[in-house]
């Protein structure tokens, strides 16, 4: 044996003076290219009969980290996963964030793939938002969330959000209780409950709080029988809710507002939203959601308590020509699914109820089809008085008599045109009547050359 052999720590019979008392030498620091260098050195060491122990690496997955922390085999962990939507993913993150704050001195957090926990913003409306964990594993020691330790993992798998709870071997019920507690806490104190929300569907379903413009009943002139039906529709989640539930009746209802453009269908739906906001959660639905995300929308509203869903202009998805399309079938399935949940009011508008497929209008989807008519003579006079300035002495009744068949939107435009042409000081009955009878308040194509 040569002197160099005696100094070689990889020699089969040579002692390692730097690692006396150990069977094999530990890994040195091999610099920037550590992984590649270790592989080369390990191969040489194995050929010489002195394999070097693998370098301990940081765990990459949540289960690997928990198994090391709890000193158990990774495969023996009790793991319970539940699917979550993108909307619920943020909301469960909101609850998880409160749990973390409650046990801030005790919890341990890790992000995915050896990184820090990832956070996202949850919009609470009025310019207020909070950051919530959306890709993290949070370990709650025994005595915090449960008598046994439990870990909540939230993240994405191929772009789809997931929620998982991990517990010690033999304690699956601990993981299940943790997920149940997340759901219960969200149900008990939902940050969106009682708010007005906008549902959008560009690429995926999102629901965010909005501040709508209040619409007052006094600004909408409608026959008494229309207001009576509106009251009955709302009673399912207000004055008659307990009675219906006690007798086994569903408190969910559907109302279809029908009538030509301009009669006030949309305004009536917004009046409903204004009057019920706070008592119920109001969800305003865009056309993208109407065509693509209705099933997912009604799944989301299950967590919002009593809810009013406003669908405007359903002709594009519920018309006879849509029968057989994917959007049509999903729309009907969504309406049916809404009836499986109590306390969901759905109000929709259509310009032509005759153009809707009969399947859309059958009882159980829309219980009432309410015709919103153009105003009669008294109604036209009342609407003109709303839009013309008071104290001018204008004979609104006379002007209304020349506008038979005009809608509320038409009458508003007559008043606006009069103000544009003459101002408040120049308004007279004759001048407003001239505008009303001339028809120049109506939309018309531009005549002549233009760029």
C-alpha positions in Angstrom: 0.0 0.0 0.0 1.4 3.4 -0.9 1.3 6.5 1.1 -1.2 8.0 -1.2 -3.4 4.9 -0.7 -3.2 5.4 3.1 -4.4 9.0 2.6 -7.2 8.1 0.3 -10.5 8.2 2.3 -12.2 6.1 -0.4 -9.7 3.2 0.0 -11.5 0.1 1.3 -9.3 -0.4 4.3 -8.3 3.2 5.0 -9.7 5.0 8.1 -11.2 8.5 7.7 -9.5 10.8 10.2 -12.1 13.5 9.6 -15.0 11.1 10.2 -13.7 8.9 12.9 -16.4 6.7 14.5 -18.5 6.7 11.3 -18.9 3.8 8.8 -18.7 6.0 5.7 -17.5 9.6 5.0 -20.1 12.4 4.8 -20.6 14.5 1.7 -18.3 17.5 1.2 -19.5 20.8 -0.2 -19.1 20.4 -4.0 -20.0 23.9 -5.0 -22.2 25.2 -7.7 -22.6 21.9 -9.6 -23.3 19.9 -6.4 -25.8 17.4 -7.9 -23.7 16.5 -10.9 -20.5 16.3 -8.9 -22.1 14.1 -6.2 -23.3 11.7 -8.9 -19.8 11.4 -10.3 -18.1 11.0 -7.0 -20.7 8.5 -5.8 -20.1 6.4 -8.9 -16.3 6.3 -8.4 -16.8 5.5 -4.7 -19.2 2.6 -5.5 -16.6 1.2 -7.9 -14.0 1.3 -5.1 -16.3 -0.5 -2.7 -16.9 2.5 -0.5 -20.4 3.9 -1.4 -21.0 7.4 0.0 -24.3 8.0 1.8 -26.9 10.1 -0.1 -27.0 13.8 0.9 -30.2 14.7 2.8 -32.4 16.8 0.7 -35.3 19.1 1.5 -38.7 17.4 1.1 -40.4 18.4 -2.1 -44.0 17.5 -1.3 -46.3 18.2 1.6 -46.7 14.5 2.5 -42.9 14.0 2.4 -42.4 17.0 4.8 -45.2 15.8 7.2 -43.9 12.2 7.2 -40.4 13.5 8.3 -41.9 15.9 10.8 -44.1 13.2 12.4 -41.5 10.5 11.9 -43.8 8.1 10.1 -43.8 6.5 6.7 -45.2 8.7 4.0 -47.5 6.1 2.6 -49.2 5.6 6.1 -50.4 9.2 6.3 -54.2 9.7 6.4 -55.1 12.0 3.6 -58.6 13.4 2.7 -59.0 15.5 -0.4 -62.1 17.4 -1.6 -62.6 19.2 -4.9 -63.0 23.0 -4.8 -64.0 25.6 -7.4 -61.7 28.6 -8.1 -64.2 30.8 -6.1 -64.3 28.5 -3.1 -60.5 28.1 -3.3 -60.0 31.7 -2.4 -62.8 31.7 0.2 -61.4 28.6 2.0 -58.0 30.4 1.9 -59.8 33.3 3.7 -60.9 30.9 6.5 -57.5 29.2 6.6 -55.9 32.6 6.9 -58.0 33.3 10.0 -57.0 30.0 11.5 -53.3 30.9 10.9 -53.8 34.2 12.6 -55.6 32.6 15.5 -52.6 30.2 16.1 -49.8 32.3 14.8 -47.3 31.3 17.4 -47.9 27.6 16.9 -48.4 26.8 13.2 -45.7 26.0 10.7 -46.1 26.8 7.0 -44.5 25.5 3.8 -45.0 26.3 0.2 -45.0 23.9 -2.8 -41.7 22.5 -4.1 -39.5 23.9 -1.4 -40.8 27.5 -2.0 -42.5 29.9 0.3 -46.3 29.8 0.7 -48.0 31.5 -2.2 -50.7 34.1 -1.6 -53.5 35.6 -3.7 -55.8 38.6 -3.2 -59.4 38.1 -2.2 -61.6 41.1 -3.2 -64.0 42.1 -0.4 -65.4 45.1 -2.3 -65.2 48.9 -1.8 -61.5 48.7 -2.6 -60.8 46.4 0.3 -58.9 43.1 -0.2 -57.0 40.6 1.9 -54.2 38.2 0.9 -55.1 34.5 1.5 -53.0 31.4 1.1 -53.6 29.5 -2.1 -50.6 27.3 -2.4 -49.3 26.2 1.0 -49.3 23.5 3.6 -50.2 24.6 7.2 -49.4 22.3 10.1 -51.5 22.8 13.2 -49.9 21.0 16.2 -52.0 18.9 18.6 -54.2 21.1 20.8 -54.7 23.9 18.3 -57.4 22.8 15.8 -57.8 19.2 17.2 -56.4 17.0 20.0 -54.3 15.4 17.3 -52.0 17.3 14.9 -53.5 18.1 11.4 -52.2 19.8 8.3 -54.2 21.6 5.7 -52.8 21.7 2.2 -54.2 24.0 -0.5 -52.8 24.4 -4.0 -53.2 23.6 -7.7 -52.8 20.4 -9.7 -52.5 21.0 -13.4 -54.2 24.3 -12.9 -57.1 23.0 -10.9 -57.4 24.0 -7.2 -57.6 21.4 -4.5 -57.9 21.2 -0.7 -56.4 18.4 1.3 -56.1 17.5 5.0 -53.4 15.2 6.4 -53.4 13.4 9.7 -51.3 10.8 11.5 -51.8 7.1 10.6 -55.0 5.7 12.0 -56.6 9.2 12.5 -58.5 9.8 9.2 -61.4 11.3 11.2 -59.1 14.1 12.2 -58.5 15.1 8.6 -62.2 14.9 7.8 -63.1 17.0 10.8 -60.6 19.7 9.7 -62.2 20.0 6.2 -65.7 20.0 7.8 -64.6 22.8 10.1 -63.4 24.9 7.2 -66.8 24.5 5.5 -68.7 25.2 8.7 -66.6 28.3 9.4 -67.2 29.7 5.9 -70.9 28.9 6.2 -71.2 30.7 9.5 -69.3 33.8 8.5 -69.2 34.1 4.7 -67.5 37.4 3.6 -69.9 37.7 0.6 -73.2 37.0 2.4 -75.7 39.8 2.1 -73.6 41.6 -0.5 -74.3 42.5 -4.1 -72.0 40.4 -6.3 -71.1 40.3 -10.0 -70.6 36.9 -11.6 -68.3 37.0 -14.6 -67.3 34.1 -16.9 -64.3 35.1 -19.0 -62.3 31.9 -19.0 -63.5 30.8 -15.7 -66.2 31.7 -13.2 -65.4 34.6 -10.8 -67.6 36.3 -8.3 -66.7 39.7 -6.8 -68.5 42.2 -4.7 -69.8 45.4 -6.5 -71.4 48.6 -5.4 -74.6 48.9 -7.5 -76.5 52.1 -8.2 -79.6 52.0 -6.0 -82.9 51.7 -7.9 -86.0 52.9 -6.1 -89.5 51.6 -6.6 -90.8 55.2 -6.7 -88.9 55.7 -9.9 -90.7 52.9 -11.7 -94.3 53.3 -12.8 -96.0 49.9 -13.1 -99.5 48.5 -12.6 -100.5 47.4 -9.1 -100.9 43.7 -10.2 -97.2 43.6 -11.3 -96.1 44.9 -7.8 -98.4 42.3 -6.2 -96.7 39.4 -8.1 -93.3 40.8 -7.2 -94.3 40.7 -3.5 -95.4 37.1 -3.8 -92.2 36.2 -5.5 -90.1 37.7 -2.7 -92.2 36.2 0.1 -90.5 32.8 -0.4 -87.4 34.0 1.3 -88.9 36.8 3.5 -92.3 36.8 5.1 -93.5 33.2 4.1 -90.1 31.4 4.3 -90.7 29.7 7.6 -94.3 28.7 6.7 -93.2 27.1 3.4 -90.3 25.2 5.1 -92.5 23.9 7.9 -94.9 22.4 5.4 -92.1 20.9 3.2 -92.4 23.3 0.4 -89.3 24.7 -1.5 -88.5 28.3 -0.8 -86.7 28.6 -4.2 -88.7 30.3 -7.0 -88.2 31.5 -10.5 -89.7 34.7 -12.0 -89.6 35.5 -15.7 -90.2 39.2 -16.6 -91.5 39.5 -20.2 -92.2 42.5 -22.3 -90.8 44.6 -25.2 -87.6 46.6 -24.8 -88.0 49.8 -22.7 -90.9 48.8 -20.5 -88.7 48.6 -17.3 -87.9 44.9 -17.0 -84.2 45.5 -16.2 -85.0 48.4 -13.9 -87.6 46.2 -12.1 -85.0 43.5 -11.5 -82.6 46.1 -10.2 -85.3 47.5 -7.9 -85.7 44.0 -6.5 -81.9 43.8 -6.0 -81.8 47.1 -4.2 -84.7 46.2 -1.9 -83.5 42.7 -1.0 -79.8 43.5 -0.7 -78.6 42.9 2.9 -81.5 40.5 3.6 -80.3 38.2 0.8 -77.2 38.0 -1.3 -77.7 39.4 -4.8 -75.8 37.9 -7.7 -75.8 39.9 -11.0 -75.0 37.5 -13.9 -73.2 38.5 -17.1 -73.9 37.0 -20.6 -70.7 34.9 -20.4 -71.9 33.1 -17.3 -75.3 32.7 -18.8 -73.9 30.8 -21.7 -71.2 28.8 -20.0 -71.1 28.7 -16.2 -74.7 28.4 -15.0 -74.2 25.0 -13.3 -71.1 26.2 -11.5 -72.9 29.4 -10.5 -75.7 27.7 -8.8 -73.2 25.4 -7.0 -71.5 28.5 -5.6 -74.7 30.2 -4.4 -75.3 27.2 -2.1 -72.9 28.8 0.4 -74.4 32.3 0.2 -77.6 31.8 2.2 -80.8 33.3 0.8 -79.9 34.5 -2.6 -81.4 36.5 -5.6 -79.8 35.6 -9.0 -80.5 38.1 -11.7 -80.3 36.8 -15.3 -80.9 39.5 -18.0 -81.9 38.7 -21.6 -82.0 34.9 -21.5 -83.2 34.9 -25.1 -79.7 34.1 -26.3 -79.5 30.9 -24.4 -83.1 29.8 -23.9 -84.6 30.5 -27.4 -86.2 27.8 -29.5 -83.3 27.9 -31.9 -80.9 27.0 -29.0 -82.5 23.6 -28.4 -80.0 20.9 -28.7 -77.0 23.1 -28.0 -74.7 22.5 -25.0 -75.5 25.9 -23.5 -79.2 25.2 -23.7 -78.9 21.8 -21.9 -76.6 23.2 -19.2 -79.0 26.2 -18.7 -81.9 23.9 -18.0 -79.9 21.6 -15.8 -78.8 24.7 -13.8 -82.3 25.8 -13.3 -83.3 22.4 -12.1 -80.3 22.3 -9.8 -81.4 25.6 -8.3 -84.6 24.0 -7.1 -82.6 21.4 -5.1 -81.4 24.2 -2.9 -83.7 26.3 -0.7 -83.7 30.1 -0.5 -82.7 30.8 -4.1 -84.8 33.3 -6.1 -84.1 33.5 -9.8 -85.4 36.5 -11.8 -84.8 36.6 -15.6 -85.9 38.9 -18.3 -86.9 38.3 -21.9 -88.1 40.6 -24.7 -90.2 37.9 -26.4 -91.5 35.0 -24.2 -93.0 33.4 -27.3 -89.5 32.9 -28.7 -88.3 31.0 -25.6 -88.4 27.2 -25.8 -91.3 25.8 -23.8 -88.9 23.7 -21.7 -87.5 27.0 -20.2 -90.9 28.3 -19.2 -92.3 25.2 -17.6 -93.3 25.3 -13.9 -90.4 24.2 -11.7 -88.0 26.4 -13.6 -89.9 29.6 -13.8 -93.0 29.5 -11.6 -94.4 32.8 -12.9 -94.1 34.5 -16.3 -95.0 38.1 -15.5 -95.9 40.4 -18.4 -94.5 43.9 -17.9 -96.8 46.0 -20.2 -96.1 49.4 -21.8 -97.7 52.1 -19.6 -101.3 53.2 -20.1 -102.3 56.9 -20.4 -102.1 57.4 -16.6 -98.8 55.6 -16.4 -97.3 57.7 -19.3 -98.4 60.9 -17.5 -96.8 59.7 -14.3 -93.5 58.8 -16.1 -93.3 62.2 -17.8 -93.8 63.9 -14.5 -90.8 61.9 -13.2 -88.5 63.1 -16.0 -89.7 66.7 -16.6 -88.7 69.3 -14.0 -91.5 70.2 -11.6 -93.0 73.7 -11.4 -92.9 74.4 -15.1 -96.7 74.1 -15.6 -96.3 71.6 -18.5 -99.4 69.6 -19.2 -98.0 66.1 -18.9 -101.4 64.5 -19.4 -101.9 66.2 -22.7 -98.4 65.2 -24.0 -99.0 61.6 -22.8 -102.2 61.4 -24.8 -100.2 61.8 -28.0 -97.7 59.0 -27.1 -99.9 55.9 -27.1 -97.7 52.8 -27.1 -94.6 54.6 -25.9 -92.5 52.8 -23.3 -90.9 54.3 -20.2 -87.6 54.5 -22.1 -89.3 56.4 -24.9 -90.9 58.9 -22.5 -87.6 59.5 -20.8 -86.0 60.3 -24.2 -88.8 62.8 -25.0 -88.1 64.6 -21.7 -84.3 64.5 -22.3 -84.7 65.8 -25.9 -86.8 68.7 -24.6 -84.3 69.6 -22.0 -81.5 69.5 -24.6 -83.3 71.7 -27.0 -84.8 74.3 -24.7 -83.4 74.0 -21.2 -85.5 74.2 -18.1 -86.4 77.9 -18.6 -87.5 77.4 -22.2 -89.8 74.4 -21.6 -93.5 74.8 -22.5 -96.3 72.4 -23.2 -96.3 73.3 -26.9 -92.5 72.8 -27.2 -92.5 69.4 -25.5 -95.6 68.4 -27.5 -93.8 69.4 -30.7 -90.9 67.1 -29.8 -93.3 64.3 -28.9 -95.4 64.4 -32.1 -92.5 65.1 -34.5 -90.8 61.9 -33.6 -87.3 63.5 -33.5 -86.7 61.9 -30.1 -86.6 58.5 -31.9 -83.2 57.0 -33.0 -82.6 57.8 -36.7 -79.8 57.1 -39.2 -77.6 60.0 -40.0 -78.3 61.4 -43.5 -75.5 62.9 -45.6 -71.8 62.5 -45.9 -69.7 61.6 -42.8 -66.4 60.1 -41.9 
